[in-house]
């Protein structure tokens, strides 16, 4: 589970993208063009499967393992996130 907050300048955060029904479909780390004003606030609740996903991560262009990438993989595998 993730918590989101509406912010004025979402491009400085991990940002949520929603489908037409309001379902969370994608999380984007610091996008140049933001799909919404809803930012990740850094509060997460995970099931143990998160550790399996983390093992598969590759460093981002910044050389870091991104929590946003972890959440995106979980979304793609149909785990409930959000």
C-alpha angles and dihedrals in degrees: 000000000000132000120225133195130194109243136181097231107033096168089083093061144047102279133206125230119201134198123233091276093053096256117146107248106162143015119207124192112228098332121200088221113031121218091207143357092250114111131188108251098200100256113123137169115197140187116224091263087080090078091059090052093048090055088061097051123114121204116269124238085276090058093248135116103244123216087209090061090050091052092046092054089050090051091050089052091052097251112149110256119173 
